Amino acid sequence: MGNNKLFIHKSVVYSVITLLFTPILTTFIYSLSSSWGATILPDGFSLKWYSALLTDPRFIDAFGRSLFICISALLLATVLVLPMIFVVFYYYPKLDKIMNLLILLPFAVPPVVSSVGLLQLYAESKFQLIGTPWILIATYFTIALPFMYRAIANSFTTINLKDLIDAAHLLGASTTKAFLLVILPNLKKGLLASLFLSFSFLLGEFVFANILVGTRYETLQIYLYNMRQTSGHFTSALVMTYFAFIFFCTWLASRLTRGNTQ
Amino acid sequence: MSYVTINKLSKCFGEVTVFEDIEFTIEEGEFVTLLGPSGCGKSTLLRTLAGLDKANKGEIWVDGVDITHTQAQHREIGMVFQSYALFPNMTVEDNIAFGLKMKGISKKDAKEDLQKMLALVELGGKEKCHPHELSGGQRQRVALARALIVKPRILLLDEPLSALDAKIRKNLRQQILDIQKELNLTTIFVTHDQEEAMLMSDRIFLMNQGEIVQQGNPEDIYTKPVNEFVASFMGNYNLISAETAKHWFNINSNNKVAIRPESIYIKDAGRQYADHISSPKLAKIISHQLLGNVIRYNLKVENEELTVDLLNRSSERLMPKGSSIELLFNLNEIQPVGV
């Protein structure tokens, strides 16, 4: 009976995995096939789509732009959010509730609505912001905020912040030193996890990038969108490359976070 | 002048007064305990001494220097927390050496101190462990070593044993006492456990609702409670009304009268009692509790209920519920208390 139950569990799990993997797998096969028209099986396999993609300077540039925007937004988020959460938790713990509401706002408004709102707001500003990567960095910062705040706030609740800082103070450390030497190392795990999560989310973001900046600063997703009219094999190769990169990042994230707990 | 002098120290959070006009002095090398029920202000008083909370009024003097407005990191006061408060990202060694590092002493120069400290708290061989790999007792010893290595002028212990189980608590209690005596360290210990306080302290400050209600050595606090609160907190004192006391013992008092459970005897037939053990009364056993080496009987005598502690000598001598017995009182140990 126990075996029977195990069998049911296993079959459910494997069906779900198969279901989720089928599109990825077929995309992968499609990207590898030289052409696949009216036949059940592809005519032949080749890496030509990948080589075409990876030698396309437009792709390399778009990829670089996406990396630049995501990393800048996450850097900005880290520099602003870390001290902010520390202040919230150490000096004004009551603010945590309000923060929890505030950080949900970027999610409460659909991206289409907020991007149109941002367009209207900044269309007539003295500085040309619309169409530049800067507005995208700032917008991505707000999107990353909920991920970062929640993950880091969780790390804060798992340590005994007040007692740790008190102990460090009594041993002669200033508040800044206590934060850098005692608190920050314990947040590394939450911080890294949230950074990788936000990174993979932001790398795939399309709506804000398309409406606020569009083709004037072609990011990875815009490039993919603009390539939709070209060969399906080519776009499949593009999607697979993107997937592979995200997989790599996730693997790296789990490696790094595991390395910390040992 | 005393080593530590507290002068009219007051602390409030907004409208709420935590303690007011606290005054006491501590001699160098003394082990004193702030004892009281939770919420009596003892922990806040300790934090104020450490500089973690700011006093609203009053002065703190240590070794002839006013430190009332000195920041915590410059007070040279060590503290051990109930929650251990070890730095989870650091090894035992780095935790202990943290205070020295803040003083600009490198781990290499501190090696000898570190080994000495590890030996003192019996944690040799654990220096590369992380706090989460240690047991509760070991963690608290790391915390102790971390506080001691910088040679603090005063050691503050904020319920350091409360999170530990009974056996480890007993061992660590003794270890703390040994270290304290060895280093002749002025120590202030906070606890809500009267037994712990009596076992460890040179002097006890018993606190209630932000005031020190009685101070003195453990014997005096236990045997001469100044009021009902102390009597009920320090032991399982029987408190009988003034009328009953007049009627039973011919004691004139305006307040209640305290009798300790161990100064009442259940009369054994044929045994000789000293002259001051008398005033026989008939009683009925309502219930009993086995506390290990002591059996506690709850008795009814006329209109009063009394608790009596007897040594648990053998199970044959256990008296069942409902038995009628005769009581004798040690008249030297019956005393009126203040309100």
Boltz contact constraints between the chains, C-beta under 6 A:
constraints:
  - contact:
      token1: [A, 160]
      token2: [B, 83]
      max_distance: 6.0
  - contact:
      token1: [A, 163]
      token2: [B, 81]
      max_distance: 6.0
  - contact:
      token1: [A, 163]
      token2: [B, 83]
      max_distance: 6.0
  - contact:
      token1: [A, 163]
      token2: [B, 85]
      max_distance: 6.0
  - contact:
      token1: [A, 164]
      token2: [B, 85]
      max_distance: 6.0
  - contact:
      token1: [A, 166]
      token2: [B, 52]
      max_distance: 6.0
  - contact:
      token1: [A, 167]
      token2: [B, 85]
      max_distance: 6.0
  - contact:
      token1: [A, 169]
      token2: [B, 72]
      max_distance: 6.0
  - contact:
      token1: [A, 169]
      token2: [B, 73]
      max_distance: 6.0
  - contact:
      token1: [A, 170]
      token2: [B, 72]
      max_distance: 6.0
  - contact:
      token1: [A, 170]
      token2: [B, 79]
      max_distance: 6.0
  - contact:
      token1: [A, 171]
      token2: [B, 98]
      max_distance: 6.0
  - contact:
      token1: [A, 171]
      token2: [B, 99]
      max_distance: 6.0
  - contact:
      token1: [A, 171]
      token2: [B, 102]
      max_distance: 6.0
  - contact:
      token1: [A, 172]
      token2: [B, 73]
      max_distance: 6.0
  - contact:
      token1: [A, 172]
      token2: [B, 99]
      max_distance: 6.0
  - contact:
      token1: [A, 172]
      token2: [B, 102]
      max_distance: 6.0
  - contact:
      token1: [A, 173]
      token2: [B, 102]
      max_distance: 6.0
  - contact:
      token1: [A, 182]
      token2: [B, 87]
      max_distance: 6.0
  - contact:
      token1: [A, 185]
      token2: [B, 89]
      max_distance: 6.0
  - contact:
      token1: [A, 186]
      token2: [B, 88]
      max_distance: 6.0
  - contact:
      token1: [A, 186]
      token2: [B, 89]
      max_distance: 6.0
